[in-house]
């Protein structure tokens, strides 16, 4: 090779040597950009999945209104069927608009960042008290009418999901007060539920309020924990039903002068059981949807625990009635299934499958005991067993979490490090927090329900229909339409003895009106 050729080869080699690192360096920027773009796309896809999951779960919970309507209507008499099902239909819209205008802001106005829905953090105004240097939240203060900072896609999705939970609570009293409640009173009372009663307690537990802070502020476990609403939704509805049914009094002919109780059967048991199936289906959205994240694989545990507890509740209620009374009562089988579902709603994410079966099984027996105690001992007339199903077993649900949460889920819940553990897994303070939440619900929700009942009474001139309307049936006088105009059923009216009392120990019944 000539000297000139050698120089050319060396120069070319030097150029190649310099070009390689420069080329690699040039490729580094696009490689990093691609990784960043891929990560951003994955994060965006996760948020999108969570959006869709939350909305679909909300749609399932909305359909539970149809289940409630069928259960309550089936468990009441044919002459009141149009009235009962219309209350279930209209509570959806009435309570929803009250919640949209006022209630959502009171509940979620200080909830903070919506982490699974993109991290939106403008719902950050919690009205609170400072005691001992610690903040104790009382209610939210932003998001009224879904305007201002609330006019954002994550907030709208969160509103939809939370609204259908509120409506579940709002429909529970309609069953306990059925067959004697004025429709106008129902309308006004439902506004109070959507605007104030439900949102206040929901804020304390789910909106960053003081019950949620019992862990951070006082060291009581993770604060009051309720994954999907045993206390927030069901116990709230049950306590409202308990207070208002006691104030309204029993149906005509329910109790005799000596205090004994008369059975008033519902007119359509198949309707009630189909409604129970619809509720059990919707409950998958109720519980698993409460992750607000389709990307949270715990939804498999939650859905299966929900299914197991409902089945266990139905079976133990069936066995209890079969052994004690000789027949497996269909209505109690339905209520046992619902009781199991109510009870598992709080602990569904935190317990094992055997614990879920235990929780549901206990609920099935508990609902039977509660129905007979409330009816026979307290003389509170509850046509559908709403107080026992939702109130009693809502309390059992939060207490069962305080006993059986096994420490495999919930790290950082309510700002407390570590997973949620119950008494049987080493954290007695969590059980205390659950007790505090339950007692608070009974006192605070009970007081708010009492106040709302009394204000409603003043606004509409009383809650109860006249004796004549109750005897005839509420459909035509209250609604202007009969549920079954072509098939009048004599069996839909209770035949009363002259000695039966309107309410226990108060007055005598008037003679049964002549047929029209």
The 8 nearest C-alpha neighbors of each residue, nearest first, counted from 0:
[[1, 4, 5, 2, 3, 6, 8, 7],
 [2, 0, 4, 3, 5, 6, 7, 8],
 [3, 1, 5, 4, 6, 0, 7, 8],
 [2, 4, 6, 1, 5, 7, 0, 8],
 [5, 3, 7, 1, 2, 6, 0, 8],
 [6, 4, 2, 8, 7, 3, 9, 1],
 [5, 7, 9, 3, 4, 8, 10, 2],
 [6, 8, 4, 10, 5, 9, 11, 3],
 [9, 7, 11, 5, 10, 6, 12, 4],
 [10, 8, 12, 6, 11, 7, 13, 5],
 [9, 11, 13, 7, 12, 8, 6, 14],
 [10, 12, 14, 8, 13, 9, 7, 15],
 [13, 11, 9, 15, 14, 10, 16, 8],
 [12, 14, 16, 10, 11, 15, 17, 9],
 [13, 15, 11, 17, 12, 16, 18, 10],
 [16, 14, 18, 12, 17, 13, 19, 11],
 [15, 17, 13, 14, 18, 19, 12, 20],
 [16, 18, 14, 15, 19, 20, 13, 21],
 [19, 17, 15, 21, 16, 20, 22, 14],
 [18, 20, 22, 21, 17, 16, 23, 15],
 [21, 19, 23, 22, 18, 24, 17, 16],
 [20, 22, 24, 18, 19, 23, 25, 17],
 [23, 21, 25, 19, 20, 24, 18, 26],
 [24, 22, 20, 26, 25, 21, 19, 27],
 [23, 25, 21, 27, 22, 26, 20, 28],
 [24, 26, 22, 23, 27, 21, 28, 29],
 [25, 27, 23, 24, 28, 29, 22, 30],
 [28, 26, 30, 24, 25, 29, 31, 23],
 [27, 29, 31, 30, 26, 32, 25, 24],
 [28, 30, 32, 31, 27, 26, 33, 25],
 [31, 29, 27, 33, 32, 28, 26, 34],
 [32, 30, 34, 28, 33, 29, 35, 27],
 [31, 33, 29, 35, 30, 34, 36, 28],
 [32, 34, 36, 30, 31, 35, 29, 37],
 [35, 33, 37, 31, 36, 32, 38, 30],
 [34, 36, 32, 38, 33, 37, 39, 31],
 [35, 37, 33, 39, 34, 38, 32, 40],
 [38, 36, 34, 40, 35, 39, 33, 41],
 [37, 39, 41, 35, 40, 36, 42, 34],
 [40, 38, 36, 42, 37, 41, 43, 35],
 [39, 41, 43, 37, 38, 42, 44, 36],
 [42, 40, 44, 38, 43, 39, 37, 45],
 [41, 43, 45, 39, 44, 40, 38, 46],
 [44, 42, 40, 46, 45, 41, 39, 47],
 [43, 45, 47, 41, 42, 46, 40, 48],
 [46, 44, 48, 42, 47, 43, 41, 49],
 [45, 47, 49, 43, 44, 48, 116, 117],
 [48, 46, 44, 50, 49, 45, 43, 51],
 [49, 47, 45, 51, 46, 50, 293, 52],
 [48, 50, 292, 293, 46, 52, 47, 51],
 [51, 49, 47, 53, 48, 52, 46, 54],
 [50, 52, 54, 48, 49, 53, 55, 47],
 [51, 53, 49, 293, 55, 50, 54, 56],
 [54, 52, 56, 291, 50, 51, 55, 288],
 [53, 55, 57, 51, 56, 52, 50, 58],
 [56, 54, 58, 52, 57, 53, 51, 59],
 [57, 55, 284, 288, 59, 53, 58, 54],
 [58, 56, 160, 54, 60, 55, 59, 53],
 [57, 59, 55, 61, 56, 60, 54, 62],
 [60, 58, 281, 56, 62, 57, 284, 61],
 [61, 59, 57, 63, 281, 62, 58, 285],
 [60, 62, 58, 63, 59, 163, 64, 57],
 [63, 61, 64, 59, 60, 65, 58, 281],
 [62, 64, 66, 278, 60, 65, 61, 281],
 [65, 63, 67, 62, 66, 61, 68, 87],
 [66, 64, 68, 63, 67, 62, 69, 274],
 [67, 65, 274, 63, 277, 278, 69, 64],
 [66, 68, 64, 70, 69, 65, 71, 63],
 [69, 67, 65, 87, 84, 66, 71, 70],
 [68, 70, 274, 72, 66, 271, 67, 71],
 [71, 69, 271, 274, 67, 73, 72, 68],
 [72, 70, 74, 68, 73, 174, 69, 67],
 [73, 71, 69, 75, 74, 80, 70, 83],
 [72, 74, 267, 271, 270, 70, 71, 75],
 [73, 75, 265, 71, 72, 383, 70, 271],
 [76, 74, 265, 72, 73, 266, 71, 382],
 [75, 77, 266, 265, 491, 78, 79, 80],
 [76, 78, 80, 491, 79, 266, 75, 482],
 [77, 79, 472, 76, 80, 491, 474, 473],
 [80, 78, 473, 474, 77, 82, 472, 76],
 [79, 81, 77, 83, 82, 72, 482, 78],
 [82, 80, 482, 84, 474, 83, 79, 85],
 [81, 83, 85, 474, 79, 80, 84, 473],
 [84, 82, 80, 86, 85, 81, 72, 79],
 [83, 85, 87, 68, 81, 86, 82, 72],
 [86, 84, 88, 82, 87, 83, 89, 81],
 [85, 87, 89, 83, 88, 84, 90, 82],
 [88, 86, 84, 68, 85, 90, 89, 170],
 [87, 89, 85, 86, 90, 91, 84, 68],
 [90, 88, 91, 86, 92, 87, 85, 93],
 [89, 91, 93, 87, 92, 94, 88, 86],
 [90, 92, 89, 93, 94, 95, 88, 166],
 [91, 93, 95, 89, 90, 94, 96, 88],
 [94, 92, 90, 95, 96, 91, 89, 190],
 [93, 95, 193, 97, 190, 189, 96, 90],
 [96, 94, 92, 98, 93, 97, 91, 99],
 [95, 97, 99, 98, 94, 93, 100, 92],
 [98, 96, 194, 94, 193, 100, 95, 99],
 [97, 99, 102, 193, 194, 95, 96, 103],
 [100, 98, 96, 144, 97, 101, 103, 95],
 [99, 101, 144, 97, 143, 98, 96, 102],
 [102, 100, 194, 98, 143, 104, 99, 103],
 [101, 103, 98, 194, 105, 198, 104, 195],
 [104, 102, 106, 98, 105, 107, 101, 99],
 [103, 105, 108, 142, 143, 141, 107, 106],
 [106, 104, 139, 138, 102, 103, 108, 198],
 [107, 105, 202, 198, 103, 104, 139, 206],
 [106, 108, 110, 206, 104, 109, 103, 139],
 [109, 107, 139, 104, 141, 122, 140, 124],
 [110, 108, 125, 123, 124, 139, 122, 107],
 [109, 111, 206, 107, 207, 108, 122, 123],
 [112, 110, 123, 120, 122, 109, 113, 121],
 [111, 113, 120, 118, 119, 114, 110, 121],
 [114, 112, 118, 119, 116, 115, 120, 111],
 [113, 115, 118, 112, 116, 117, 119, 120],
 [114, 116, 117, 113, 292, 46, 291, 49],
 [117, 115, 114, 113, 46, 153, 118, 50],
 [116, 118, 115, 114, 119, 46, 113, 153],
 [117, 119, 114, 113, 112, 116, 120, 115],
 [120, 118, 112, 113, 117, 121, 153, 114],
 [119, 121, 112, 111, 122, 118, 113, 123],
 [120, 122, 123, 148, 119, 111, 112, 149],
 [123, 121, 108, 109, 111, 120, 110, 124],
 [122, 124, 109, 111, 121, 110, 125, 108],
 [123, 125, 109, 140, 108, 139, 141, 122],
 [126, 124, 109, 139, 138, 140, 127, 136],
 [127, 125, 138, 137, 139, 136, 140, 124],
 [128, 126, 136, 137, 135, 125, 134, 129],
 [127, 129, 135, 134, 130, 136, 126, 137],
 [128, 130, 134, 133, 132, 135, 131, 127],
 [131, 129, 132, 133, 128, 134, 135, 127],
 [130, 132, 133, 129, 134, 216, 128, 135],
 [131, 133, 130, 129, 134, 216, 128, 135],
 [134, 132, 129, 130, 131, 135, 216, 128],
 [133, 135, 129, 128, 127, 136, 130, 132],
 [136, 134, 209, 128, 127, 129, 208, 133],
 [135, 137, 208, 127, 209, 126, 138, 125],
 [136, 138, 127, 208, 126, 203, 135, 209],
 [139, 137, 105, 126, 125, 202, 136, 106],
 [140, 138, 108, 105, 125, 109, 104, 106],
 [139, 141, 108, 124, 104, 125, 105, 126],
 [140, 142, 108, 104, 143, 124, 139, 122],
 [141, 143, 104, 149, 145, 108, 146, 144],
 [142, 144, 104, 145, 100, 101, 141, 146],
 [143, 145, 100, 99, 146, 142, 101, 104],
 [146, 144, 149, 142, 143, 150, 99, 147],
 [145, 147, 150, 149, 144, 142, 148, 143],
 [148, 146, 149, 150, 142, 145, 141, 143],
 [147, 149, 150, 121, 146, 142, 151, 122],
 [148, 150, 145, 142, 146, 147, 151, 154],
 [151, 149, 146, 148, 147, 145, 152, 154],
 [150, 152, 154, 149, 153, 155, 148, 145],
 [151, 153, 155, 154, 156, 150, 149, 157],
 [154, 152, 156, 155, 116, 151, 157, 119],
 [155, 153, 157, 156, 151, 152, 149, 158],
 [154, 156, 158, 152, 157, 153, 159, 151],
 [155, 157, 153, 159, 158, 154, 152, 54],
 [156, 158, 154, 160, 155, 159, 161, 153],
 [159, 157, 155, 161, 156, 160, 162, 154],
 [160, 158, 162, 156, 157, 161, 155, 163],
 [159, 161, 57, 157, 158, 162, 163, 156],
 [162, 160, 158, 164, 163, 159, 157, 165],
 [161, 163, 165, 159, 164, 160, 158, 166],
 [162, 164, 166, 165, 61, 161, 160, 60],
 [165, 163, 167, 161, 162, 166, 232, 168],
 [164, 166, 162, 168, 163, 167, 169, 161],
 [167, 165, 169, 163, 168, 164, 91, 170],
 [166, 168, 164, 165, 169, 170, 163, 171],
 [167, 169, 236, 232, 165, 166, 170, 171],
 [170, 168, 166, 167, 171, 192, 165, 236],
 [169, 171, 167, 173, 168, 172, 87, 166],
 [170, 172, 236, 173, 168, 169, 174, 385],
 [173, 171, 240, 175, 174, 170, 176, 239],
 [174, 172, 176, 171, 170, 175, 177, 86],
 [175, 173, 177, 172, 176, 71, 383, 171],
 [174, 176, 381, 172, 173, 177, 240, 382],
 [177, 175, 173, 174, 244, 180, 172, 179],
 [176, 178, 174, 175, 179, 173, 180, 83],
 [177, 179, 79, 180, 176, 473, 469, 250],
 [178, 180, 177, 464, 463, 469, 250, 176],
 [181, 179, 463, 462, 176, 177, 464, 178],
 [182, 180, 184, 464, 463, 183, 462, 185],
 [181, 183, 185, 184, 180, 186, 477, 86],
 [182, 184, 186, 185, 181, 187, 459, 462],
 [185, 183, 181, 187, 186, 182, 462, 188],
 [184, 186, 182, 188, 183, 187, 189, 181],
 [185, 187, 183, 189, 184, 188, 182, 190],
 [186, 188, 190, 184, 189, 185, 455, 183],
 [187, 189, 191, 185, 190, 186, 455, 184],
 [190, 188, 192, 186, 191, 187, 94, 185],
 [191, 189, 187, 193, 188, 94, 192, 97],
 [190, 192, 194, 188, 189, 195, 193, 196],
 [193, 191, 196, 189, 190, 197, 194, 195],
 [194, 192, 94, 98, 97, 190, 191, 102],
 [193, 195, 102, 97, 98, 191, 101, 192],
 [194, 196, 198, 191, 192, 197, 102, 193],
 [197, 195, 192, 198, 199, 447, 191, 444],
 [196, 198, 192, 199, 200, 195, 201, 193],
 [199, 197, 106, 201, 102, 195, 200, 196],
 [200, 198, 202, 201, 197, 196, 195, 106],
 [199, 201, 203, 202, 198, 197, 204, 231],
 [202, 200, 198, 204, 199, 203, 205, 231],
 [203, 201, 206, 106, 199, 205, 200, 208],
 [208, 202, 204, 200, 210, 209, 201, 206],
 [203, 205, 211, 201, 210, 202, 208, 206],
 [206, 204, 202, 201, 207, 203, 211, 208],
 [207, 205, 202, 110, 107, 208, 106, 203],
 [206, 208, 110, 205, 211, 203, 202, 136],
 [203, 209, 207, 136, 202, 206, 137, 211],
 [208, 210, 135, 136, 212, 203, 211, 213],
 [211, 209, 203, 212, 204, 223, 213, 208],
 [210, 212, 222, 204, 223, 209, 213, 208],
 [213, 211, 209, 215, 214, 210, 222, 216],
 [214, 212, 222, 217, 216, 210, 219, 211],
 [215, 213, 222, 219, 218, 221, 220, 212],
 [216, 214, 212, 218, 213, 217, 415, 414],
 [215, 217, 213, 214, 212, 218, 133, 219],
 [218, 216, 213, 214, 219, 215, 212, 222],
 [217, 219, 214, 215, 220, 216, 213, 428],
 [220, 218, 214, 428, 213, 217, 222, 432],
 [219, 221, 429, 214, 428, 222, 218, 432],
 [222, 220, 214, 415, 413, 412, 219, 223],
 [221, 223, 214, 213, 211, 212, 220, 432],
 [222, 224, 432, 211, 433, 210, 436, 204],
 [225, 223, 222, 226, 221, 433, 211, 204],
 [226, 224, 345, 228, 227, 397, 229, 223],
 [225, 227, 345, 228, 224, 346, 344, 289],
 [228, 226, 344, 345, 286, 289, 225, 229],
 [227, 229, 231, 232, 230, 225, 345, 344],
 [230, 228, 393, 345, 233, 344, 396, 341],
 [229, 231, 234, 228, 393, 233, 232, 235],
 [232, 230, 228, 201, 235, 229, 233, 234],
 [233, 231, 228, 168, 235, 230, 229, 234],
 [234, 232, 389, 236, 229, 235, 393, 230],
 [233, 235, 390, 230, 393, 237, 236, 389],
 [236, 234, 233, 238, 232, 237, 231, 230],
 [235, 237, 168, 233, 239, 171, 234, 238],
 [390, 238, 236, 386, 234, 240, 389, 239],
 [237, 239, 241, 235, 240, 236, 390, 234],
 [238, 240, 236, 242, 237, 241, 448, 243],
 [239, 241, 172, 237, 238, 243, 242, 244],
 [242, 240, 238, 244, 239, 243, 386, 237],
 [243, 241, 245, 239, 240, 244, 238, 445],
 [242, 244, 246, 240, 245, 241, 247, 239],
 [245, 243, 247, 246, 241, 242, 176, 240],
 [244, 246, 242, 243, 248, 247, 379, 241],
 [245, 247, 243, 244, 248, 242, 452, 449],
 [248, 246, 244, 245, 243, 463, 249, 462],
 [247, 249, 245, 246, 244, 502, 250, 379],
 [250, 248, 380, 502, 253, 379, 251, 247],
 [249, 251, 253, 252, 179, 248, 380, 501],
 [252, 250, 501, 253, 249, 502, 500, 469],
 [251, 253, 254, 499, 501, 495, 250, 500],
 [252, 254, 261, 250, 251, 260, 249, 255],
 [255, 253, 260, 252, 259, 258, 503, 261],
 [254, 256, 499, 258, 257, 259, 500, 260],
 [255, 257, 258, 500, 504, 499, 503, 254],
 [258, 256, 255, 259, 504, 254, 503, 499],
 [259, 257, 255, 256, 254, 503, 260, 504],
 [258, 260, 255, 254, 257, 261, 375, 256],
 [259, 261, 254, 253, 255, 258, 375, 262],
 [262, 260, 253, 254, 263, 259, 252, 255],
 [261, 263, 264, 260, 253, 254, 252, 493],
 [264, 262, 261, 265, 493, 253, 382, 76],
 [265, 263, 262, 266, 74, 75, 76, 382],
 [264, 266, 74, 75, 76, 73, 267, 263],
 [265, 267, 76, 77, 73, 75, 74, 264],
 [268, 266, 73, 270, 269, 265, 74, 271],
 [267, 269, 271, 270, 73, 272, 266, 74],
 [270, 268, 272, 271, 267, 273, 73, 274],
 [271, 269, 273, 73, 268, 267, 272, 69],
 [270, 272, 70, 73, 274, 268, 69, 269],
 [273, 271, 275, 269, 274, 270, 333, 268],
 [274, 272, 276, 270, 275, 271, 269, 277],
 [275, 273, 66, 69, 70, 271, 277, 272],
 [274, 276, 272, 278, 273, 277, 66, 279],
 [277, 275, 279, 273, 274, 278, 280, 272],
 [278, 276, 66, 274, 280, 275, 279, 281],
 [277, 279, 275, 281, 66, 63, 280, 276],
 [278, 280, 276, 282, 277, 281, 275, 283],
 [281, 279, 277, 278, 282, 283, 276, 59],
 [280, 282, 59, 278, 60, 283, 63, 284],
 [281, 283, 285, 279, 284, 280, 278, 286],
 [284, 282, 281, 285, 286, 287, 302, 280],
 [285, 283, 56, 288, 282, 59, 281, 287],
 [284, 286, 282, 283, 288, 60, 287, 281],
 [287, 285, 227, 288, 289, 283, 284, 282],
 [286, 288, 298, 289, 301, 284, 302, 283],
 [289, 287, 284, 56, 290, 286, 285, 291],
 [288, 290, 291, 287, 286, 227, 285, 226],
 [289, 291, 292, 288, 287, 295, 298, 293],
 [292, 290, 289, 53, 288, 49, 115, 293],
 [293, 291, 49, 290, 294, 295, 115, 52],
 [292, 294, 49, 52, 295, 48, 291, 296],
 [293, 295, 292, 296, 49, 45, 48, 46],
 [296, 294, 297, 292, 293, 298, 290, 291],
 [295, 297, 298, 294, 299, 293, 300, 292],
 [298, 296, 299, 300, 295, 301, 348, 287],
 [297, 299, 301, 287, 296, 300, 302, 295],
 [300, 298, 297, 302, 301, 296, 303, 287],
 [301, 299, 297, 303, 298, 302, 304, 348],
 [300, 302, 298, 348, 347, 304, 299, 287],
 [303, 301, 305, 299, 304, 287, 300, 283],
 [302, 304, 306, 305, 300, 301, 307, 299],
 [305, 303, 307, 301, 355, 306, 302, 352],
 [306, 304, 302, 303, 308, 307, 301, 343],
 [305, 307, 303, 309, 304, 308, 302, 310],
 [308, 306, 304, 310, 309, 305, 356, 311],
 [309, 307, 359, 356, 311, 339, 355, 305],
 [310, 308, 339, 336, 340, 312, 306, 311],
 [309, 311, 307, 313, 312, 308, 336, 314],
 [312, 310, 360, 308, 359, 314, 309, 313],
 [313, 311, 363, 339, 359, 360, 336, 335],
 [312, 314, 336, 335, 332, 310, 316, 311],
 [315, 313, 317, 311, 316, 312, 318, 310],
 [314, 316, 318, 363, 317, 312, 360, 313],
 [317, 315, 363, 335, 319, 364, 313, 314],
 [316, 318, 327, 314, 332, 315, 320, 319],
 [319, 317, 321, 315, 316, 320, 322, 314],
 [320, 318, 316, 322, 321, 317, 315, 323],
 [319, 321, 323, 327, 324, 317, 318, 322],
 [322, 320, 326, 327, 325, 318, 319, 324],
 [321, 323, 319, 320, 325, 324, 318, 326],
 [322, 324, 320, 321, 325, 319, 326, 318],
 [325, 323, 320, 321, 326, 322, 327, 319],
 [324, 326, 321, 322, 323, 320, 327, 328],
 [327, 325, 321, 324, 328, 320, 322, 323],
 [328, 326, 321, 317, 320, 329, 318, 325],
 [327, 329, 331, 330, 326, 332, 320, 317],
 [330, 328, 332, 331, 327, 333, 268, 272],
 [331, 329, 333, 332, 328, 334, 268, 272],
 [330, 332, 334, 333, 328, 329, 335, 316],
 [331, 333, 313, 329, 335, 317, 330, 334],
 [334, 332, 330, 336, 331, 335, 272, 275],
 [333, 335, 331, 337, 336, 332, 338, 330],
 [336, 334, 363, 313, 312, 338, 332, 316],
 [337, 335, 313, 312, 309, 339, 333, 334],
 [336, 338, 334, 340, 339, 335, 341, 333],
 [337, 339, 388, 335, 341, 340, 336, 362],
 [340, 338, 359, 312, 309, 308, 342, 362],
 [339, 341, 309, 337, 338, 343, 342, 308],
 [342, 340, 338, 344, 339, 343, 393, 229],
 [341, 343, 396, 339, 392, 340, 344, 393],
 [344, 342, 347, 340, 346, 345, 341, 396],
 [343, 345, 229, 227, 341, 342, 347, 346],
 [344, 346, 225, 226, 229, 227, 397, 343],
 [345, 347, 400, 349, 343, 348, 344, 350],
 [348, 346, 301, 343, 344, 349, 304, 345],
 [349, 347, 301, 346, 350, 300, 226, 297],
 [348, 350, 404, 346, 347, 408, 405, 407],
 [351, 349, 404, 405, 354, 348, 347, 403],
 [350, 352, 354, 353, 355, 349, 405, 304],
 [351, 353, 355, 354, 304, 356, 350, 307],
 [354, 352, 356, 355, 351, 357, 350, 358],
 [353, 355, 357, 351, 352, 356, 350, 358],
 [356, 354, 352, 358, 308, 357, 353, 304],
 [355, 357, 308, 353, 359, 354, 358, 311],
 [358, 356, 354, 360, 355, 359, 361, 353],
 [357, 359, 355, 361, 356, 360, 354, 362],
 [360, 358, 339, 308, 312, 362, 311, 356],
 [359, 361, 312, 311, 357, 363, 362, 358],
 [360, 362, 358, 364, 363, 359, 365, 357],
 [361, 363, 365, 359, 339, 360, 338, 364],
 [364, 362, 312, 335, 316, 315, 360, 361],
 [365, 363, 316, 367, 361, 362, 366, 315],
 [364, 366, 362, 368, 367, 363, 369, 361],
 [365, 367, 369, 387, 368, 364, 363, 388],
 [368, 366, 370, 364, 365, 369, 371, 316],
 [369, 367, 365, 366, 371, 370, 372, 364],
 [368, 370, 372, 366, 387, 367, 371, 373],
 [371, 369, 367, 373, 372, 368, 387, 366],
 [370, 372, 374, 369, 375, 368, 373, 367],
 [373, 371, 369, 376, 375, 374, 370, 368],
 [374, 372, 377, 370, 371, 376, 379, 375],
 [373, 375, 378, 371, 379, 372, 380, 376],
 [376, 374, 372, 371, 378, 373, 377, 260],
 [377, 375, 372, 378, 373, 374, 371, 379],
 [376, 378, 373, 379, 374, 375, 372, 380],
 [379, 377, 374, 375, 376, 373, 380, 503],
 [380, 378, 374, 377, 245, 373, 381, 249],
 [379, 381, 249, 374, 378, 382, 244, 250],
 [380, 382, 175, 384, 383, 379, 385, 176],
 [383, 381, 175, 384, 380, 174, 75, 177],
 [382, 384, 385, 381, 174, 74, 71, 175],
 [385, 383, 381, 387, 386, 382, 388, 370],
 [386, 384, 388, 387, 383, 389, 175, 171],
 [387, 385, 237, 390, 389, 384, 388, 241],
 [386, 388, 391, 366, 369, 384, 385, 390],
 [387, 389, 338, 385, 386, 392, 366, 390],
 [390, 388, 233, 237, 393, 392, 234, 386],
 [237, 389, 391, 234, 386, 393, 392, 387],
 [392, 390, 387, 394, 393, 389, 388, 395],
 [393, 391, 395, 394, 342, 389, 390, 388],
 [392, 394, 229, 234, 396, 390, 389, 230],
 [393, 395, 392, 396, 391, 397, 437, 234],
 [394, 396, 392, 398, 393, 397, 399, 342],
 [397, 395, 342, 393, 399, 394, 398, 345],
 [396, 398, 400, 399, 394, 345, 395, 433],
 [399, 397, 401, 395, 400, 396, 433, 394],
 [400, 398, 402, 396, 401, 397, 403, 395],
 [401, 399, 346, 397, 404, 403, 402, 398],
 [400, 402, 430, 421, 398, 399, 429, 433],
 [401, 403, 421, 422, 399, 400, 423, 430],
 [402, 404, 421, 400, 399, 405, 423, 401],
 [405, 403, 421, 420, 349, 350, 400, 406],
 [406, 404, 420, 350, 407, 424, 403, 349],
 [405, 407, 420, 418, 419, 408, 404, 349],
 [408, 406, 405, 418, 349, 409, 419, 404],
 [409, 407, 418, 406, 349, 410, 419, 348],
 [408, 410, 418, 412, 419, 411, 407, 417],
 [409, 411, 418, 417, 412, 416, 408, 419],
 [412, 410, 416, 415, 414, 417, 409, 413],
 [411, 413, 409, 414, 410, 415, 221, 416],
 [414, 412, 415, 221, 211, 411, 212, 222],
 [413, 415, 411, 412, 416, 215, 221, 214],
 [414, 416, 411, 221, 413, 412, 215, 417],
 [417, 415, 411, 410, 414, 418, 412, 221],
 [418, 416, 410, 411, 415, 419, 409, 406],
 [417, 419, 410, 409, 406, 408, 407, 420],
 [418, 420, 406, 409, 404, 408, 221, 417],
 [421, 419, 406, 404, 405, 426, 424, 418],
 [422, 420, 401, 402, 404, 403, 426, 424],
 [421, 423, 427, 402, 426, 425, 424, 401],
 [424, 422, 402, 421, 425, 403, 426, 427],
 [425, 423, 421, 422, 420, 405, 426, 403],
 [424, 426, 422, 423, 427, 421, 420, 405],
 [427, 425, 422, 421, 428, 420, 429, 424],
 [426, 428, 422, 430, 429, 425, 421, 431],
 [427, 429, 219, 431, 220, 430, 426, 432],
 [430, 428, 220, 432, 431, 427, 401, 219],
 [429, 431, 401, 433, 428, 427, 432, 422],
 [432, 430, 428, 434, 429, 433, 435, 427],
 [431, 433, 223, 429, 435, 430, 434, 222],
 [434, 432, 430, 436, 223, 431, 435, 398],
 [435, 433, 431, 437, 436, 432, 438, 430],
 [434, 436, 432, 438, 433, 437, 439, 431],
 [437, 435, 433, 439, 434, 438, 223, 440],
 [436, 438, 440, 434, 439, 435, 394, 433],
 [439, 437, 441, 435, 440, 436, 434, 442],
 [440, 438, 436, 442, 437, 441, 443, 435],
 [439, 441, 437, 444, 443, 438, 442, 436],
 [440, 442, 438, 445, 439, 444, 443, 238],
 [441, 443, 445, 439, 440, 444, 446, 438],
 [444, 442, 446, 445, 440, 439, 441, 447],
 [443, 445, 447, 440, 446, 441, 442, 448],
 [444, 446, 448, 442, 443, 441, 447, 238],
 [447, 445, 449, 443, 444, 448, 442, 450],
 [446, 448, 444, 450, 449, 445, 451, 196],
 [449, 447, 451, 445, 446, 450, 239, 444],
 [448, 450, 452, 446, 447, 451, 445, 453],
 [451, 449, 447, 453, 452, 448, 454, 446],
 [452, 450, 448, 454, 453, 449, 455, 447],
 [453, 451, 449, 455, 450, 454, 448, 456],
 [452, 454, 456, 450, 455, 451, 449, 457],
 [455, 453, 451, 457, 456, 452, 450, 458],
 [456, 454, 458, 452, 457, 453, 451, 187],
 [455, 457, 461, 453, 454, 460, 458, 459],
 [458, 456, 454, 460, 455, 459, 453, 461],
 [457, 459, 455, 456, 460, 454, 461, 187],
 [460, 458, 456, 457, 461, 184, 455, 183],
 [461, 459, 457, 456, 458, 462, 455, 184],
 [460, 462, 456, 459, 463, 457, 184, 455],
 [463, 461, 184, 181, 180, 456, 464, 247],
 [462, 464, 180, 181, 179, 461, 465, 247],
 [463, 465, 181, 179, 180, 468, 469, 466],
 [464, 466, 468, 467, 469, 463, 179, 470],
 [465, 467, 469, 468, 470, 464, 251, 509],
 [468, 466, 470, 465, 469, 471, 512, 464],
 [469, 467, 471, 465, 470, 466, 472, 473],
 [468, 470, 472, 466, 467, 471, 473, 179],
 [469, 471, 467, 468, 472, 466, 511, 492],
 [472, 470, 468, 469, 467, 473, 78, 512],
 [473, 471, 78, 469, 79, 470, 474, 468],
 [474, 472, 79, 477, 476, 475, 468, 469],
 [473, 475, 478, 481, 79, 82, 81, 477],
 [474, 476, 479, 480, 478, 481, 477, 473],
 [477, 475, 473, 479, 474, 478, 468, 472],
 [478, 476, 473, 474, 475, 479, 182, 82],
 [479, 477, 474, 475, 480, 476, 82, 473],
 [480, 478, 475, 476, 477, 474, 481, 473],
 [481, 479, 475, 478, 474, 482, 81, 484],
 [480, 482, 474, 484, 483, 475, 81, 479],
 [481, 483, 81, 80, 484, 480, 474, 77],
 [482, 484, 481, 486, 485, 487, 77, 78],
 [485, 483, 481, 486, 482, 487, 480, 78],
 [486, 484, 483, 487, 481, 482, 488, 480],
 [487, 485, 483, 484, 488, 482, 489, 77],
 [488, 486, 485, 484, 489, 483, 491, 78],
 [489, 487, 490, 491, 486, 77, 492, 78],
 [488, 490, 491, 492, 487, 493, 494, 78],
 [489, 491, 488, 492, 493, 266, 77, 76],
 [492, 490, 77, 76, 489, 488, 78, 493],
 [493, 491, 490, 489, 494, 78, 76, 470],
 [492, 494, 495, 491, 490, 263, 252, 470],
 [495, 493, 492, 496, 511, 252, 490, 489],
 [496, 494, 252, 493, 497, 499, 511, 508],
 [495, 497, 498, 499, 494, 252, 508, 510],
 [496, 498, 499, 508, 495, 510, 507, 509],
 [497, 499, 496, 500, 507, 256, 508, 255],
 [498, 500, 255, 496, 497, 252, 256, 508],
 [501, 499, 507, 502, 255, 256, 508, 506],
 [502, 500, 251, 508, 252, 507, 506, 505],
 [503, 501, 500, 505, 249, 504, 248, 254],
 [502, 504, 505, 254, 500, 258, 256, 501],
 [503, 505, 256, 502, 500, 506, 258, 257],
 [506, 504, 502, 503, 500, 501, 507, 256],
 [507, 505, 500, 501, 504, 508, 502, 503],
 [508, 506, 500, 501, 498, 499, 509, 505],
 [509, 507, 500, 501, 497, 499, 510, 506],
 [508, 510, 511, 507, 497, 466, 512, 467],
 [511, 509, 512, 508, 497, 495, 496, 513],
 [510, 512, 509, 513, 470, 495, 494, 508],
 [513, 511, 510, 514, 467, 470, 471, 509],
 [512, 514, 515, 511, 510, 471, 470, 467],
 [515, 513, 512, 471, 511, 489, 470, 492],
 [514, 513, 512, 471, 511, 487, 475, 470]]
